[in-house]
């Protein structure tokens, strides 16, 4: 199964014992699967991180990037988790939902029709490049 749930290495490295309270962490969750259970798990991981960080006196900025087969997660006509995204967005409005524009274009071409991204989401030119941008601003993953 192709799925990288918590992609960015090092983003949460400051989650070590003895860290100072009030730290803002960044996390990217990558979804590249059309499996509804995996999509739901990604959503719940995001909310769990926010809840735990709040309890620790910290905060977390989270972006869920969907590309490849996962792009359907953020498409109105295809999403098996649209209601859950709406619920989570209402409760956690800071979570950013990004759909890969390249994958969306490929899906539209294959389906021979235009698709609508969920109102909670926006389109980025490339999901992989979006993730790479986050990684380049972070601690190296080695």
Buried (B, 14 or more C-beta within 10 A) or exposed (E): EEBBEBBBEEBBEEBEEEBEEEBEBBBBBBBBBBBBEBBBBBBEBBBEBBEEBEEBEBBBBBBBBBBBBBBBBBBEEBBBBBEBBBEBBEEBEEBBBBBBBBBBEEBEEEEEEEBEBBEBBEBBEBBBBBBEEBBEEBEEEE
